Amino acid sequence: MTRRIDSPDTDADIELRGYLGSDTRTSFVMVAGAGSGKTTSLIKALAHIGGKFGAELRRCHQQVACITYTEIAVKEIWGDVGNNPLFHVSTIHSFLWALAKPFQKDIAIWVKQRMEAKLTELREERKNFGPRIHQKTRDKNQRDTDKLEKQLETIGEVKRFKYENGSDYSKGILGHNDIIVMVPQLIKEQPLLASIVAQKYPFFFVDESQDTLADVVDALRTVARQMAGKYTLGFFGDPMQKIYVSGIGDIELDDGWKIIKKPENFRCPTTVLSVINNIRAQGDGLIQTRGRHSLIDDVWHPVPGTAKLFILPADEYRSRNLDLVRTWLADTYGDAHWTSDSREADVRILVIVHRMAAERLGFPDLYSAFNDGASESFKASFSEGTAWPLKPFLDVLQPLSLALTQNRQFDVMKLLRSHCPRLGKDSLKGVDNISELLMSLKDDVRKLAELMSDTSNASIMDVLRFTDRVRLIKLDERLKDFIAEVPAGNPKDTAPALPAGPVSEDGDEDKTATAIAAYLACPVKQLWGYNTYINDQSPYSTQQGIKGAEFERVLVVLDDEEGRHFQFSYDKLLGLKEPSKTDVDNQNQSKETVFDRTRRLFYVCCSRATKDLAVVLYSDNVEFAAAQLKAAALFQTEDIYTLDEIFLDKAD
């Protein structure tokens, strides 16, 4: 176990330990706000179970299950419990698949039913096509229908199903979405499967419960009801940190379940704690206490920190004015880290969408190519840095170009030996003069570096055609088909022909082909900014992507116009824009609203700061926004600044 176990108990830890030690098993929900040490409470609970019931569980060949949202969280928890086999720690998807995997006949039935349902849906859709439906839509429907009909003819030949990233039923492959839908359904419909869960895992913890799908929660609730009094189901989370639309958020209590609240915040300084409590007041009303402390002369003192709000004009000078704010913060607090982009500075600038970071880091066209009208799988793979059209650059061409410009000749040769076809065994058989070949390769790598420099006007197409022509690397056949089909000029203006091989992981070949054509037209130098971003070498992150993280200095950018994200609206949340009819209707019907989603996101962002928080709001009417926000009292009045006040302060 790690030092988390040795940290002082909170009231919530003591309360939970009392429930876990009872002879009658009790299910519970722990609500733990940002910075509260939720994971510490979870680890302490696991340790208590291990100490009190470990011998009994091992004798009965049972384990304590703990499922969480990401592989990173799995590694963290697994390390905290000392890699003890008494505990089964995994992601939700992995756990569900391990549970269902032996039930191959049930899986086969479910897959066939899912395919038949989708086929019925496609046929119904086609039957209802009106005269205004485009031919492209009709063609896609027919392609999808034909594909499913062929798969249905052969699905009975699949001997065994397995779980991978994307689904391909004809090959017996199930994807993430299949697992998360199928297994909860089987648990609810098959009492045997529910019994297996209860018998194998009499203690079952769910981390980050607010982001867990409702179907998964309902399936586990089914198990708990079936084994009432003999089974402990525990949820650790915070509804105010639900940032995924698919998450369940608040978990309702069944009869006999306990609610445990953990209000402490050990992360945020007192000024920031005041801000996040003000934000949370309109949500669930939980008031967080304590705040971050530091040990000075053997005495714990609260850390005051800073929390500032800057209201700037929503004009074409956004980036310049953001830099002015960072400079003001650096000058005012004598903290040069505010203007640094290095990781060591521990500054994080949180933007609502990747597009805003792309604009500031210099890859706007590249971002648009993979996001404006592209398929969902392409958007996701671009954000993760795993999109297959990008691999030649990320894996080989950029490292090769960088190695040459930095005069790292050993790395140049290492990359060429691994990826250059001209250095393959078969190619070298007919070469009489190796020295001449190496000189030629050196010249080609130099040309590559010139094409990819930050002053180059070359497009991605230009570089791919060059590398293919001189056989510098072996290109993916799908890319070769594209660069062969698209004529010289602007690939974006040409309707691309689909290559022979599959280009899309989700079956949306038309969107993917269009995205690749736009990608090929992008300036190749934009890949440098993109590479910096996905490798977390810039200070930018999206607001949805930093839950669980913490930074000394946090700058949150609020910009509805540039963000263009319909699910969130800071202007509406802060009273700067009137709600729509839909917003009002949702409120009246107690449905989730744009206010709920934005409030939670704002809370998550501001609660990342361990020392200093700055919020920048871009507004079309700065004076009105300043008056509204001073009246709202989220921040202290003296901590709210306009651009004029920044310049005035600098003049003083």
C-alpha positions, 0 to 999 in steps of 0.5 A: 500500500502507498502513503495514502493509507497513512494520511489522516482519516476524514469523517467520511473515511471513518463513516465508510469503515463502519459500514464496511465492517458490519455483518450486514453488507451495505451499499453506498454512494460517496460524494467527494468534491474536487480535491477531496482525496476521493481516491484516498478514501477508495484506497483506504476502503480497499485496505480495510476490506483486505485487512478484515475480510482478506483471509475469508475472501481468499479461502472462498476464491473471491476478489474485491472488484474496483472498476474505473474510467481510464487505464491511467486510473487503473494503474494508479489504483493498482499501484496503491493497493500494492499489486495485491491479487485480492483486488481486481482493478480494471476499466469498465470495458475490460471488466465487462468483457472478462465477465461475458467472454465465456458466454459465447452462445449468448454473445452470438445471439445478441450480435445477431439480434443487434445486426437484425435491428440495425438492418430493420432500422436501415430499411425503415429509413430508406422506406421513408426517404422523401424526394429531397433526400440526396443521392449520396445519403441513399447510396450510403444507406444501400451500402450499409444495408448490403454490408449488413445483409452479407454479414448476416449470411455468414455470422453463423460461421463465427466460432468465437467472438473477441473484443477490440477497438472497433467492431467487425461482426463478420470477423467476430470482433466486438468494439467498445460500444458493443461491450458497454451495451451488451454486457449490462443487458445480459446481466439484467436478463441472465440471473446466472450472470448476476449471481456470478458477479455477486459470488466472485466479487462480494465487494464491488467499487465503482470509481468516477461513478458520475461518468459511468453509463446508466445501463452499467449502474442499473446492471450493478444495481440489479446484482445488489438487489438480488443479493441484498444484505450479502453484497456491497456495491459502492460508488465513489464520485462527484455529480458536479464533475460529470462532464460526459453527456453519457454519464449518469451523474447523480446516483439515486439511493436504493432502500437501505443504501447509505450516502456519505459526503466528503466536503474537504478540499485539500488542493485549492488555496482559500481564494480559489476555494471561495470561487468554486464554492460560489460556482457550486452553490447553484448546483448541489450546494455542497460547501467544500471546506479546509483548503490547501495548507502548507507546513511552516515551522511545524504549523499548518497554515492555509495557502491564500493563493489568488483568483482573478477574472479578466473580461476582454473584448471578443475581437480579432486580438484575442491571442494578443490580449491573452498574452497581455493577461499572462504578462500582467500576472507575471509582473504583478506577482513576480512570477515569470512562470505565467509567461512560460510554455514549458512543462516545468512552469506548471501553467495550464491554459484551458480552452473549451475546444481543441480548435481554440488551441489549434488556432493559437498553436498554428494548425487550424487547417489541419484541425478543420480537415479532421473535424469539420464534417469528418466521421466521429472515429476520425475526430477522436483519433485526431485528438488522440494522435492515432489517426492512420493518415498522420502516422507517417509524419508522427512516427517517421518523417517528423522525427527524421527531419528533426534529427537531421536539423539537430545534427543527430546523425545516429538517430537519422540512420536508426530511423532510415534502417527501420523505415527506408525500403532502400535499406531493406535486405532485398534492395541492398542485394543489387547495390554495388556502392553503399557509400553512394546510396547513403549519400543519396539518402542523406540528400533526400533527408535534407530535402525532406527537412527543407520541405517540412521546415516552418518556413516551407510552403509545401503541402502534406501532399507534396511531402508524401509524394516526394517521400513515395517517389524517392522511396524514403519510407514505405507508405500505407497503401491507403495513402498511396491510393489517395496521392495517386488519385488526387491530381496536382493542385489543391486536393481539397477542390477535388472529389476524392476517389475511394481507394480499394482498401477500407479507410474508415473504422466506423464505415463512413468512407465518404466522410473519411475520404473528404477529410483525407483530401482536406488533410492532404491540402494542409501546409505540412508545417502545421504538423509541428504545432499539432505534434506539440499539442498532442504530446502535451508539450504546450500549456493548452488543454481542453476543459473536458480533458483535465478532470483529475489533474492539478496545476499550480497556475490555471488560466481558464478561457471562456469564449462562446463565440470561438468555442462554438460548442452548443452543449456549453454556454458561459454567456448563459451561465453568467447571465450575459445571454438570454436562455433559449426556449429549449433552455427554459423548457428543459428547466421547467421539465427538470431536464439537464440544461446548458446551465447544468453542463456549463456550471459543472465544466466551470467548476472542474476547470477552476478546481484544478488550481493549487496556487493561482487561478485566472479566468479570461472571459471574452465578451462583445460588451465588456462594460455590461459583462463586468457589471453583471459579474461584479453583481454575481459575486463569483469573484471578489469585486477587486479581483475583476479586471477589464483590459483598460484596467490592466493597462492602467495598472501597468501604467501605475 
